[in-house]
Amino acid sequence: MKEYIVTKDILNIRSSATAETDDNFIGQLSAGETLYLTDDEIIGVMPQGGQTNIWKTDNLNRVVSLDGVRLKTYADKKAEFIADTNFSYLHSNTDDETQWKINWGFVDLELWKFWEQGFTGKGISVAVIDTGIKPQLIGNSQSYLDKISYNVADKTNVVPDTTDHGTNSAGLIIANGSTGFYGIAPDAQLVMIKANNGQIFLPDNVALALEYAKDLPVDIVSLSLVTTTSPKLEQAIDDFLKTGKILLTANGDPPSVDGMDMPASYSGTIAIGAYQLDDSFNRAYYPDGSISSNYLKALFPGHKLLDVGFSDGVKSFDMSSAATAFACGTLALILCSLSSNNAQPNNQNILQLLPNVCELISSDNNTSNANEGFGILNPFMLKSALSQNP
């Protein structure tokens, strides 16, 4: 489904379109409201003097005239975000994203609307398996980190980061403003699991990290990394997936290295790729953001994201690693918003729903493709689907 915006008041919403005399009106819309419409076109005669004979169905299976709606753009979303004075500390009343304290993807996926309802990740815990973390970022997660963070290489809870990669991944999720930057779910709790040997992720070390994470009180595990396969890693992934906990994996970055496609290529993981905004601020496939593969499941923002690395100050964090961390923060908000209605979504629930809650950038009508998976996740559609299929 694509996201549309209503451009004029009193757009007739219809429950059927069987004849031009059909007066089965079930509601009206006002300018500025949002609709989610499928790509299916229903050809007929527009009743009540409409100007088009093309109708589409929305996410409630209602038939809606396209006369009076248009695709919702990033500019629409940005204007709405900036107009909200409750978030002036994030956007500084400017449309220049480089001056914001939050990433552009926060606006493109309209995640600030979760915050507006008080859902900022509180009560959700995430484990980030990566290169460790720098202490400047930890902030209000310090006590939680001290208790259960872990370094699989030296079997201690000391998880220093010498590469910035793990710090950037964690920052996109839980940064709470203390460094001048906010992550997607700043009130989520973080466990950092350091799994690298220098800059290399050995498969058996990743396996040890997953074995540790399997028994932790965490809801989501983020793996912004690629490695080769090993029997131990395959067993660890299989054992982890049996818990039902959500496992997000980076699809990998071009150029692909032969064999460096685990754990994303393992059946049952949610493999994440990256998308960007082009020069006209339209969503676009990001060819350098993630490799093409038949195991890719969904796209998230992964280009020119502000990171929180401390060696050179704020700079850009890109590609499937950034997109995977972004996905982790997004799902933390969704889980947080579902916590009050007793929904307990698991990894398999989400995998099954992805074809219905993602939007392809390309114009083809395939249900998935190697560059986009099922497409860009719509977090509100996923929330709605999970609430109905807990």
C-alpha positions as CSV (number, residue, x, y, z in Angstrom):
1,M,0.0,0.0,0.0
2,K,1.1,3.6,-0.7
3,E,0.5,6.6,1.5
4,Y,-1.8,9.3,0.1
5,I,-2.8,12.6,1.5
6,V,-6.3,14.1,1.1
7,T,-6.2,17.4,-0.8
8,K,-9.7,18.7,-0.4
9,D,-12.6,18.3,2.0
10,I,-15.6,16.1,1.6
11,L,-14.1,13.3,-0.3
12,N,-16.7,10.5,-0.4
13,I,-15.6,7.2,1.0
14,R,-17.6,4.4,-0.4
15,S,-18.0,0.8,0.8
16,S,-18.8,-0.4,-2.7
17,A,-18.7,0.7,-6.4
18,T,-21.1,-1.5,-8.2
19,A,-23.2,1.2,-9.9
20,E,-23.2,4.9,-10.4
21,T,-26.4,5.2,-8.3
22,D,-24.7,3.5,-5.4
23,D,-25.2,5.9,-2.4
24,N,-23.6,3.7,0.2
25,F,-21.5,6.5,1.8
26,I,-19.7,5.5,5.0
27,G,-17.9,8.7,5.8
28,Q,-16.0,11.7,4.7
29,L,-12.4,13.0,4.9
30,S,-10.9,16.4,5.5
31,A,-7.9,17.9,3.7
32,G,-4.6,16.8,5.2
33,E,-5.7,13.4,6.4
34,T,-3.8,10.3,5.3
35,L,-5.0,7.2,3.4
36,Y,-3.2,4.0,2.7
37,L,-4.2,2.7,-0.7
38,T,-3.4,-0.5,-2.6
39,D,-2.0,-0.5,-6.1
40,D,-5.1,-2.2,-7.4
41,E,-7.3,-0.1,-9.7
42,I,-11.1,-0.5,-9.9
43,I,-12.5,0.9,-13.1
44,G,-16.0,2.2,-13.1
45,V,-18.2,5.2,-13.4
46,M,-17.6,7.7,-10.6
47,P,-20.9,8.5,-8.9
48,Q,-21.9,11.9,-7.7
49,G,-20.2,13.8,-10.4
50,G,-16.6,12.7,-9.8
51,Q,-13.9,13.6,-12.3
52,T,-12.2,10.2,-12.6
53,N,-13.1,6.6,-13.3
54,I,-10.2,5.2,-11.3
55,W,-10.9,4.1,-7.7
56,K,-8.6,2.4,-5.3
57,T,-9.2,0.4,-2.1
58,D,-7.7,1.6,1.2
59,N,-6.5,-0.4,4.2
60,L,-10.1,-0.9,5.4
61,N,-11.1,-2.3,1.9
62,R,-13.2,0.8,1.2
63,V,-13.4,2.1,-2.3
64,V,-12.0,5.7,-2.6
65,S,-12.0,8.0,-5.5
66,L,-8.5,9.3,-6.5
67,D,-10.2,12.6,-7.3
68,G,-9.0,14.5,-4.3
69,V,-6.0,12.6,-3.1
70,R,-2.3,12.5,-4.0
71,L,0.7,10.6,-2.9
72,K,2.1,12.0,0.4
73,T,5.6,13.3,0.0
74,Y,8.5,13.8,2.3
75,A,7.9,17.5,2.1
76,D,4.4,17.0,3.5
77,K,5.8,15.0,6.4
78,K,8.6,17.4,7.1
79,A,6.2,20.4,7.1
80,E,3.9,18.6,9.6
81,F,6.9,17.7,11.8
82,I,8.3,21.2,11.9
83,A,4.9,22.7,12.6
84,D,4.7,20.7,15.8
85,T,6.2,22.9,18.4
86,N,6.4,20.1,20.9
87,F,9.4,18.8,18.9
88,S,11.2,22.1,18.3
89,Y,14.1,20.8,20.4
90,L,14.6,18.1,17.6
91,H,14.1,20.2,14.5
92,S,15.1,23.8,15.6
93,N,12.2,25.1,13.4
94,T,14.3,24.6,10.3
95,D,13.8,22.4,7.3
96,D,17.5,21.8,7.0
97,E,18.0,18.2,8.2
98,T,21.7,18.7,8.9
99,Q,20.7,21.1,11.8
100,W,18.3,18.5,13.4
101,K,19.0,16.4,16.4
102,I,17.2,13.4,14.8
103,N,17.6,11.6,11.5
104,W,15.5,12.3,8.4
105,G,14.2,8.8,8.5
106,F,12.5,9.6,11.7
107,V,10.3,12.0,9.7
108,D,10.0,9.9,6.5
109,L,8.6,7.0,8.5
110,E,6.7,9.5,10.7
111,L,8.0,7.9,13.9
112,W,7.6,11.2,15.8
113,K,3.9,10.3,15.9
114,F,4.8,7.4,18.2
115,W,6.6,9.9,20.5
116,E,3.6,12.2,20.4
117,Q,1.6,9.4,22.0
118,G,4.2,8.8,24.6
119,F,5.8,5.7,23.0
120,T,9.6,6.3,23.1
121,G,10.7,2.7,23.8
122,K,10.2,2.6,27.5
123,G,9.9,-1.0,28.7
124,I,11.5,-2.5,25.6
125,S,15.0,-3.9,25.8
126,V,17.3,-4.4,22.8
127,A,20.6,-6.2,22.4
128,V,23.1,-4.9,19.9
129,I,25.7,-7.4,18.8
130,D,28.5,-5.3,17.4
131,T,31.9,-3.8,18.1
132,G,31.1,-2.4,21.6
133,I,30.2,1.0,22.8
134,K,31.9,4.2,23.9
135,P,31.0,5.4,27.4
136,Q,29.9,8.9,26.3
137,L,26.8,7.4,24.7
138,I,25.5,5.3,27.5
139,G,23.7,8.0,29.5
140,N,20.6,6.6,31.3
141,S,21.3,3.0,30.1
142,Q,24.5,2.7,32.2
143,S,23.0,0.6,35.0
144,Y,21.4,-1.8,32.6
145,L,24.6,-2.1,30.6
146,D,26.7,-2.9,33.6
147,K,24.4,-5.7,34.7
148,I,24.3,-7.8,31.5
149,S,26.4,-6.4,28.7
150,Y,29.1,-8.9,27.6
151,N,32.3,-9.2,25.6
152,V,32.4,-12.7,24.1
153,A,36.0,-12.4,23.2
154,D,37.4,-12.0,26.7
155,K,34.3,-13.1,28.7
156,T,33.9,-9.9,30.7
157,N,31.3,-7.1,30.8
158,V,33.8,-4.6,29.5
159,V,32.7,-3.6,26.0
160,P,34.9,-0.8,24.7
161,D,34.5,0.3,21.1
162,T,37.6,1.1,19.0
163,T,35.9,1.4,15.6
164,D,32.8,3.6,16.3
165,H,30.6,1.1,14.4
166,G,28.9,-0.4,17.5
167,T,28.6,3.1,19.1
168,N,26.9,4.4,15.9
169,S,24.5,1.4,15.8
170,A,23.5,1.8,19.4
171,G,23.3,5.5,19.1
172,L,20.7,5.3,16.3
173,I,18.6,3.3,18.7
174,I,19.0,4.7,22.2
175,A,20.9,8.0,22.1
176,N,19.0,10.2,24.6
177,G,20.2,13.7,23.7
178,S,23.1,13.9,26.1
179,T,25.5,13.9,23.2
180,G,23.3,16.4,21.2
181,F,21.6,13.7,19.2
182,Y,18.5,11.5,19.7
183,G,18.0,7.9,18.6
184,I,14.8,6.4,17.5
185,A,13.8,4.8,20.8
186,P,15.8,6.8,23.5
187,D,14.0,5.2,26.4
188,A,14.6,1.6,25.4
189,Q,17.1,-0.3,27.5
190,L,20.3,-1.4,25.8
191,V,22.5,-4.5,26.2
192,M,25.8,-4.3,24.2
193,I,27.4,-7.5,23.2
194,K,30.9,-7.1,21.8
195,A,31.5,-9.9,19.2
196,N,34.4,-8.7,17.1
197,N,38.0,-9.7,17.0
198,G,39.6,-6.5,15.9
199,Q,37.5,-5.4,13.0
200,I,36.5,-9.0,12.0
201,F,33.4,-10.8,13.1
202,L,34.3,-14.5,13.4
203,P,31.2,-16.7,13.0
204,D,31.8,-18.6,16.2
205,N,32.1,-15.4,18.1
206,V,28.8,-14.2,16.6
207,A,27.4,-17.6,17.7
208,L,28.6,-17.1,21.3
209,A,26.9,-13.6,21.2
210,L,23.6,-15.1,20.1
211,E,23.8,-17.9,22.7
212,Y,24.2,-15.3,25.3
213,A,21.4,-13.1,24.0
214,K,19.0,-16.0,23.8
215,D,18.7,-16.2,27.5
216,L,18.6,-12.4,28.2
217,P,15.4,-10.5,29.0
218,V,15.5,-8.7,25.7
219,D,12.8,-8.2,23.0
220,I,14.9,-7.4,19.9
221,V,18.4,-8.4,18.8
222,S,20.2,-6.3,16.2
223,L,23.1,-7.7,14.2
224,S,24.5,-4.9,12.0
225,L,27.2,-7.2,10.7
226,V,28.1,-10.0,8.2
227,T,30.3,-13.0,8.6
228,T,30.8,-16.4,7.1
229,T,28.9,-19.5,8.1
230,S,29.9,-22.2,10.6
231,P,28.0,-25.2,12.1
232,K,28.1,-23.4,15.5
233,L,26.6,-20.2,14.1
234,E,23.8,-22.0,12.2
235,Q,22.9,-23.8,15.4
236,A,23.0,-20.6,17.5
237,I,20.7,-18.8,15.0
238,D,18.3,-21.8,15.0
239,D,18.2,-22.0,18.8
240,F,17.7,-18.2,19.0
241,L,14.8,-18.2,16.5
242,K,13.0,-20.8,18.6
243,T,12.6,-18.2,21.4
244,G,10.4,-16.0,19.2
245,K,12.5,-13.0,19.9
246,I,13.0,-10.6,17.0
247,L,16.2,-11.0,15.1
248,L,17.2,-8.2,12.7
249,T,20.2,-8.8,10.5
250,A,22.1,-6.6,8.0
251,N,21.7,-7.7,4.4
252,G,25.3,-6.7,3.7
253,D,27.0,-4.0,1.7
254,P,28.3,-3.9,-1.8
255,P,30.6,-5.2,-3.1
256,S,29.6,-8.5,-1.7
257,V,32.3,-10.9,-0.5
258,D,31.8,-14.5,-1.3
259,G,30.5,-16.3,1.7
260,M,30.1,-13.2,3.8
261,D,26.3,-13.3,4.0
262,M,25.5,-14.7,7.4
263,P,23.4,-14.4,9.5
264,A,21.1,-12.6,7.1
265,S,20.9,-15.5,4.6
266,Y,19.7,-17.9,7.3
267,S,16.0,-18.6,6.9
268,G,13.9,-17.0,9.6
269,T,16.0,-13.9,10.2
270,I,14.6,-10.5,9.2
271,A,17.3,-9.2,6.7
272,I,17.4,-5.4,6.4
273,G,18.6,-3.3,3.5
274,A,18.9,0.5,3.0
275,Y,17.0,3.1,1.1
276,Q,17.7,6.8,0.5
277,L,16.1,10.1,-0.5
278,D,17.1,11.3,-3.9
279,D,18.0,14.9,-4.9
280,S,14.2,15.6,-5.2
281,F,13.6,14.0,-1.7
282,N,11.8,11.1,-3.2
283,R,12.4,7.6,-1.8
284,A,14.9,5.8,-3.9
285,Y,16.7,2.5,-4.1
286,Y,20.2,2.9,-2.6
287,P,22.5,0.8,-4.8
288,D,25.5,1.2,-2.4
289,G,23.3,0.6,0.6
290,S,22.9,-3.2,0.6
291,I,23.6,-6.1,-1.8
292,S,20.9,-7.6,-4.0
293,S,19.7,-10.9,-2.6
294,N,16.7,-13.2,-2.4
295,Y,16.8,-13.2,1.4
296,L,16.4,-9.4,1.8
297,K,13.1,-8.7,3.6
298,A,12.6,-5.0,4.1
299,L,14.2,-1.5,3.6
300,F,14.9,1.2,6.2
301,P,16.7,4.5,6.1
302,G,20.4,3.9,5.5
303,H,21.9,6.9,3.8
304,K,23.4,10.1,5.3
305,L,22.2,9.2,8.8
306,L,23.7,11.3,11.5
307,D,25.9,9.1,13.7
308,V,27.3,9.7,17.1
309,G,30.9,8.5,16.6
310,F,33.2,10.5,18.8
311,S,36.5,10.3,17.0
312,D,35.6,12.9,14.4
313,G,32.4,14.3,15.7
314,V,29.0,13.9,14.0
315,K,29.3,12.4,10.5
316,S,27.4,10.1,8.2
317,F,26.5,6.5,9.0
318,D,25.4,4.6,6.0
319,M,24.4,1.3,4.4
320,S,22.7,-1.8,5.7
321,S,24.4,-1.6,9.2
322,A,22.7,1.8,9.7
323,A,19.4,0.6,8.3
324,T,19.4,-2.4,10.6
325,A,19.9,-0.2,13.7
326,F,17.2,2.0,12.4
327,A,14.9,-1.0,12.1
328,C,15.7,-2.0,15.6
329,G,14.7,1.4,17.0
330,T,11.5,1.4,14.9
331,L,10.4,-2.0,16.1
332,A,11.1,-0.9,19.7
333,L,8.6,1.9,19.2
334,I,6.1,-0.5,17.7
335,L,6.5,-3.0,20.6
336,C,6.2,-0.2,23.1
337,S,3.0,1.0,21.6
338,L,1.5,-2.5,21.7
339,S,2.5,-3.2,25.3
340,S,-0.8,-2.0,26.7
341,N,-3.0,-4.3,24.6
342,N,-1.3,-7.6,25.6
343,A,0.0,-8.2,22.0
344,Q,3.1,-10.3,22.1
345,P,4.4,-10.3,18.5
346,N,7.3,-12.6,17.7
347,N,9.8,-12.9,14.9
348,Q,7.5,-15.2,12.8
349,N,4.5,-12.9,13.2
350,I,6.5,-10.1,11.7
351,L,7.9,-12.1,8.8
352,Q,4.5,-13.3,7.8
353,L,3.0,-9.8,7.9
354,L,5.8,-8.0,5.9
355,P,4.3,-8.5,2.5
356,N,1.2,-6.6,3.6
357,V,2.8,-3.8,5.5
358,C,5.7,-2.7,3.1
359,E,5.7,-0.5,0.1
360,L,7.9,-1.2,-3.0
361,I,9.7,1.8,-4.4
362,S,9.7,0.3,-7.9
363,S,6.7,0.4,-10.1
364,D,6.4,-3.3,-10.7
365,N,3.7,-5.2,-8.9
366,N,5.9,-8.1,-7.7
367,T,5.4,-9.0,-4.0
368,S,9.2,-8.8,-3.5
369,N,12.4,-8.3,-5.4
370,A,16.2,-8.7,-4.8
371,N,16.9,-5.0,-4.4
372,E,14.0,-4.1,-2.1
373,G,12.7,-7.3,-0.5
374,F,9.0,-6.5,0.3
375,G,9.9,-2.8,0.3
376,I,9.9,0.0,2.9
377,L,8.1,-0.8,6.1
378,N,5.1,1.2,7.1
379,P,5.4,1.1,10.9
380,F,1.7,2.1,11.6
381,M,0.4,-0.6,9.3
382,L,2.6,-3.1,11.0
383,K,1.4,-2.0,14.4
384,S,-2.2,-2.3,13.3
385,A,-1.6,-5.8,11.8
386,L,0.2,-7.0,14.9
387,S,-2.6,-5.7,17.2
388,Q,-5.0,-7.8,15.2
389,N,-2.7,-10.9,15.0
390,P,-0.9,-10.9,18.3
